């Protein structure tokens, strides 16, 4: 008997890559259907205005144009785009028509559309549409938006919600505190830039509607399309084919998805839309955009007594699917890995005439981690302590887990000491500190900065009970199913919908170990609501810790069914059977049947015991009792040229603890990509508006994304503290790199410049901003 090598923990190359990397893909824009039409949208050039007239007649007369519509043509049927997370009872959720009817509230909002026989004719015909606007004042600054007399984005005003929570005696924590640190940080607005732009293809197949769309959430989208349009849910099929990245930007119910569905119903022909990169920058929801005011009280030895957080969060013009919930996802993370007596969190959501914000990789947790990790460095500087030392004096020790935090969460497991010790060793921390001191003593124009970020995050968006308490409209469970085919091959069906994470490979590894079936005998089906009929989809680093566990539980049910059949075939009690290496064997004998043989026996159904169906197929739903809490330590060394302001990363070390690792190659890829996005916020990316509300960063020539040449080689390692909240012991990894890396980089830059009198640089820390800060202290 050959024992199959364990798959979980094995660095398997991804099954998906053979297709994805050679171009044999099914991106939505690659798809075509007979009689297909193309739609383009005319978008508002004004940030805020009343629409006084829309005339589409000129477009309708052009060659190749099949139809043209204004927002008024859809007013009776388009509904309002949904917000699933009104975080307070008094949250203002304005009506959000997919196509503007009476008023536009950001540059890029759709006001009309053209449907033509090809996309180029459709695009050209937009010039023939005549729209007249009555300009209204734009609202761009969050603080000014809340002042009396400010122009209103909506009739209800500019405040979307306000909330405050307190744990412990915050006044006592600050009363007579030897050290109080008071800082304000700006989380700049970011534009998600997935490799594949958004695209939608909607068609009517006679019995209903099928929508192909580049989305992270086919199941959620199906429900919401039914709610918004009134089309019965069972008449809507949503398919997410190959999806080239999302990072939260495709966690959305978009205007274009709703309108393409309505257009195909109106015209009786398939309709496709694909955005350009510039169109995407104008219309895909943006990320971050917060003003963070923090106060931290500490004892003279550096022990934290209390933390106050007050946020202004820019909602943009409307509340999208989970817009108000993004700052709330960070609310429980400002205390991070640190113990403290009291914590107060307040947040005000503000409407502005900008593109709405929503989830972007990390969604609230990067913002929180950045703020507290910057504050820890400020505390260390105030007390003249090493930044690592001040963290050690405050973090939760490994023997204290499980630990109930001041914000109300219970961290199940972790070992911050081990991760930090390993990171410092790989980094050569003491040697770099010695070099830094030498450069300072010599007055070297190129100063060395060392950045520290010791983070944790709350991920695996669930359990449903807690989401309900937070007023979130949906649950956090996930569904998995396993089909044993007659020939012994296996189909795994998952409710998660991947867009680059490697689910097909990882889920195959989980099922291979659970069932004892060869890795190559397993295929994974996903992203089609007619095949994977139940699911809550992919976001918030939830796929493995919830979706992967659902697959494992479905495998267990398959084995339970197979055990009954095996006992019948082998003429023994089910209790006498041992399962190992994919086979049931009668204890103490050589009598055995593989699970693949039993699949064929179930298929033939020639000799089934009473009560056993002619199939081993099973399904399961998993809803965890707690979140997942990965953690780690990231260290960054940066050289800052004090004459030019240029900052260059010299070395970067990340030691993460994501619990049990299913596939090390996939974990490393996720961390690499996450760090790149976090570094990009620290050094490169920013969405910029002018005084009239025009987005100035509409192309990649204006919106700076780092290339491989801008990034160093990362040194990665792991510690492994299994989660106790799921039977696999896994924790999320998809967002960890982004959450940890931004404060590590900015802390390094400030560390280099602090002796010169600089304690902050606003992100992105461009050479110009660093140079201007240096010039300011020189003057």
C-alpha positions, -999 to +999 in steps of 0.1 A: +000+000+000+014+034-011+010+062+014+002+095-005+024+124+004+005+150+024-007+179+001-014+205+028+019+223+033+032+213-001+045+241-024+024+231-054+025+252-085-009+266-093-032+245-115-047+277-128-014+291-141-011+270-172-042+287-186-038+321-171-002+327-181-005+314-216-035+336-225-061+307-227-084+326-205-120+335-204-119+372-194-154+388-198-141+410-226-129+379-245-165+366-247-189+371-276-224+361-284-245+361-316-261+394-322-241+411-294-243+448-291-219+472-274-227+499-249-208+530-239-218+556-213-217+593-215-203+606-182-207+639-164-179+664-168-190+682-138-186+673-101-220+687-091-248+700-113-285+697-121-293+681-154-317+704-172-318+687-206-306+655-223-311+650-260-300+616-274-317+620-308-285+629-326-268+597-315-298+576-326-294+588-362-258+577-366-248+546-385-245+514-364-264+529-335-292+507-323-304+527-294-295+556-271-310+564-237-309+591-210-313+585-173-349+596-176-356+566-199-345+543-170-361+562-141-390+539-136-370+506-137-334+511-126-340+513-088-312+524-065-278+508-061-277+491-027-259+498+005-257+466+026-241+481+057-258+512+072-236+511+103-260+531+126-297+534+129-295+570+116-272+563+087-283+585+057-286+563+026-294+586-003-311+573-035-284+562-059-297+557-095-274+537-117-278+565-144-283+600-131-318+615-138-319+649-122-285+657-106-249+645-109-227+644-079-192+634-092-172+637-124-178+604-142-213+596-132-233+582-161-259+604-177-267+587-210-257+556-230-254+545-266-259+509-278-243+501-312-231+473-334-195+478-323-178+496-294-161+522-316-194+534-332-209+534-297-181+556-284-181+580-313-219+585-310-215+598-275-204+631-290-238+635-306-256+636-273-265+670-260-266+675-222-272+708-205-262+713-168-269+739-142-237+740-122-238+735-084-209+741-060-186+711-055-180+697-020-144+684-017-130+691+017-144+668+045-139+694+073-155+722+053-184+699+043-194+697+080-194+734+086-226+754+087-234+770+053-215+744+033-231+735-001-250+702+003-242+670-017-277+657-008-307+675+005-302+658+039-268+674+043-232+661+041-231+639+072-237+603+064-234+590+100-216+596+133-208+571+160-187+568+191-178+538+213-159+537+245-143+508+265-128+514+299-124+547+317-109+569+290-109+600+312-089+582+339-065+569+314-055+604+302-058+621+336-023+631+348-007+608+322+030+614+321+030+611+283+003+622+259+010+619+221-014+639+199-012+634+161-032+637+129-026+615+099-040+616+064-050+584+046-049+596+010-075+585-015-064+555-036-076+541-070-077+503-073-059+492-104-067+455-111-049+440-141-083+433-158-106+463-162-143+458-153-165+443-180-201+430-183-219+409-209-256+404-203-279+383-224-314+369-224-315+331-229-353+328-231-358+315-196-340+343-179-309+364-180-273+354-178-247+380-168-209+375-173-191+400-152-156+406-138-168+404-102-157+391-068-192+385-057-214+365-082-238+352-055-242+386-037-246+403-071-274+379-081-294+387-050-288+424-053-297+426-090-330+409-082-337+434-054-327+465-075-344+455-108-373+435-096-363+406-119-370+373-100-338+359-086-343+325-102-343+341-136-309+356-131-276+336-136-244+354-128-211+340-140-177+353-130-153+338-155-116+343-152-112+375-132-079+394-134-077+409-099-101+428-077-085+439-044-120+450-033-127+471-064-149+443-078-167+437-045-195+458-057-229+461-074-221+485-101-242+508-122-230+491-154-241+457-143-276+469-135-278+489-167-265+461-190-291+438-175-319+464-182-306+471-217-306+434-227-342+432-213-352+463-233-335+453-266-337+415-265-301+412-276-268+406-257-251+437-245-214+441-236-195+469-219-158+471-211-143+500-194-111+518-204-085+524-178-093+561-177-130+554-174-122+530-145-102+556-126-132+579-128-159+554-118-145+523-100-149+530-063-119+545-045-102+534-013-090+549+020-095+587+023-096+594+060-084+621+083-073+603+115-068+622+148-053+601+176-044+607+212-024+582+232-017+583+269+012+564+284+032+560+316+068+572+318+080+536+311+060+535+278+031+514+290+000+525+271-029+537+293-055+548+267-061+555+231-086+579+215-094+578+178-115+603+159-120+597+122-134+617+093-141+592+065-149+604+030-179+584+017-178+602-017-211+611-034-230+579-024-230+549-002-220+519-022-223+483-011-203+485+022-190+520+021-200+530+057-186+498+071-151+503+059-140+525+088-159+502+111-137+472+100-108+492+114-125+503+146-115+471+165-080+472+151-066+505+163-056+488+196-037+463+174-015+438+194-013+461+224-027+460+259-043+492+273-068+502+299-092+523+278-101+529+242-124+554+225-133+553+188-154+579+170-161+582+133-181+606+111-189+596+075-189+626+051-205+630+017-184+648-009-187+653-047-161+626-054-162+590-066-177+569-038-152+550-016-155+514-006-134+483+001-098+483-010-073+456+000-074+455+037-105+476+040-102+496+072-075+475+088-046+491+068-058+525+080-060+514+116-026+497+115-009+526+099-022+550+126-013+529+157+021+519+143+030+555+136+018+564+171+040+536+186+070+551+169+061+586+182+058+572+217+093+556+213+108+589+201+092+608+230+107+584+256+140+579+236+133+542+234+140+518+206+107+513+186+109+475+191+114+479+228+083+501+233+063+475+214+076+447+236+065+466+267+029+467+254+021+437+233+001+406+243+025+378+253+021+344+237+012+328+270-018+352+275-038+338+246-067+337+241-069+374+249-099+397+252-089+430+238-100+464+250-121+468+217-141+437+225-125+411+203-109+378+215-076+370+198-074+332+197-037+326+192-004+343+184+032+347+192+044+382+185+077+376+202+087+347+179+078+366+147+096+397+158+127+378+169+129+360+136+124+392+116+151+411+135+176+383+129+169+381+092+170+419+090+203+424+108+186+449+131+214+457+154+239+460+126+217+484+107+211+505+139+249+508+142+252+519+106+225+544+111+243+559+141+275+561+121+258+580+093+242+604+116+275+611+134+292+617+100+264+640+087+260+618+057+236+635+032+221+600+026+205+590+059+194+555+069+159+550+084+146+518+100+109+512+100+090+488+123+055+474+119+042+448+143+006+441+132-024+419+135-056+420+116-092+408+119-101+388+088-123+360+076-154+382+074-177+362+097-193+350+119-228+358+108-239+365+143-214+393+148-221+407+113-258+408+123-249+427+155-229+452+133-260+458+112-245+441+081-272+429+057-256+395+049-241+366+067-205+354+068-209+316+062-195+298+032-206+268+013-187+239-002-197+207-020-179+175-032-191+153-060-176+118-063-177+109-100-182+072-110-146+069-122-133+080-089-125+116-099-136+144-077-154+177-084-152+203-056-177+231-058-170+262-038-190+293-030-159+314-030-151+332-062-113+336-069-097+364-088-060+354-085-058+337-051-052+301-063-084+285-049-084+257-074-049+246-063-055+250-025-089+235-025-075+205-044-048+201-018-074+202+010-097+176-007-067+154-017-056+150+019-092+146+033-103+120+008-069+103+000-075+110-037-046+121-060-042+159-064-046+156-102-079+137-098-096+168-084-111+198-102-126+228-086-158+246-099-166+281-089-180+315-100-212+304-116-244+307-096-260+278-117-232+255-107-220+268-073-255+276-063-247+289-028-220+312-015-209+344+000-179+349-023-144+363-019-132+393+001-118+402+035-092+373+035-122+349+042-118+323+014-095+297+030-106+302+066-143+298+058-146+285+022-117+260+025-131+247+058-166+243+042-149+221+015-131+201+043-165+195+061-181+184+028-152+159+024-159+146+059-196+140+050-185+121+018-164+098+040-193+093+064-214+081+035-186+060+021-180+044+055-216+030+056-212+016+020-178+002+028-191-016+059-218-032+038-195-043+010-168-056+034-194-072+057-184-055+089-195-029+113-187+007+104-169+010+137-145-017+126-132+004+097-101+025+096-097+052+069-062+059+057-046+068+024-080+070+007-092+036+017-114+019+043-098-011+058-112-037+083-092-033+114-067-062+118-073-076+082-062-070+046-098-064+035-101-028+021-119-007-004-107+027-017-131+056-017-128+058-054-139+021-057-168+029-035-178+059-057-182+034-086-202+010-064-225+038-054-229+047-091-239+012-102-261+008-071-262-030-075-257-037-038-265-007-016-274-011+020-308+001+031-310+039+035-279+046+014-284+066-018-267+059-051-242+087-045-215+098-021-219+135-030-221+159+000-222+195+008-216+216+039-218+252+052-194+266+076-199+296+098-170+302+123-174+312+159-147+339+156-126+359+132-091+349+121-061+369+135-029+366+114+000+387+126+036+394+120+065+418+120+077+438+090+110+457+090+121+482+063+154+499+058+153+530+036+180+554+024+168+590+022+188+615+002+184+647+022+196+669-007+170+656-033+143+640-011+147+606-028+138+576-007+149+542-018+141+509+000+173+491+007+160+460+024+126+446+035+119+417+058+085+402+065+078+375+090+041+366+090+021+341+110-009+329+090-015+298+110-013+265+092+000+270+056-018+250+029+005+261+000+037+281+008+041+293-028+007+308-028+013+324+007+045+340-005+028+353-036+000+368-016+025+385+007+046+398-022+016+414-038+003+428-006+036+444+003+038+459-032+004+476-027+013+488+008+046+503-004+027+519-033+005+538-008+035+549+012+056+561-017+036+565-050-002+565-052-027+593-047-060+603-063-059+640-068-088+664-075-087+700-085-107+728-070-137+721-093-138+685-085-121+671-116-100+640-110-065+648-123-052+613-120-072+595-147-044+577-165-014+557-155+007+586-166-008+606-138-016+580-112+018+565-103+020+528-098+053+511-089+070+488-113+092+459-104+122+482-108+108+504-079+106+476-055+134+456-037+136+418-033+116+410-002+129+385+024+100+364+036+096+339+064+069+326+087+061+315+122+032+291+126+006+295+154-025+275+143-059+292+146-083+277+171-114+290+153-114+264+125-103+227+121-076+235+095-059+259+119-055+285+090-056+323+091-061+348+063-031+360+042-045+379+012-044+414+029-016+410+055+012+424+033-008+455+025-018+461+061+017+458+075+039+474+049+027+510+047+036+520+083+069+501+080+079+522+051+067+556+065+082+548+099+115+542+081+114+575+063+105+595+094+131+576+114+158+588+089+146+624+091+137+627+128+171+640+139+165+668+114+133+679+132+107+660+110+082+637+127+058+631+098+056+631+060+022+629+044+017+600+020+027+594-006+061+603+006+073+615-028+108+631-032+091+665-036+072+661-003+103+650+015+124+678+000+098+704+009+097+691+045+135+693+047+135+728+032+109+738+058+131+728+087+162+743+071+144+777+069 
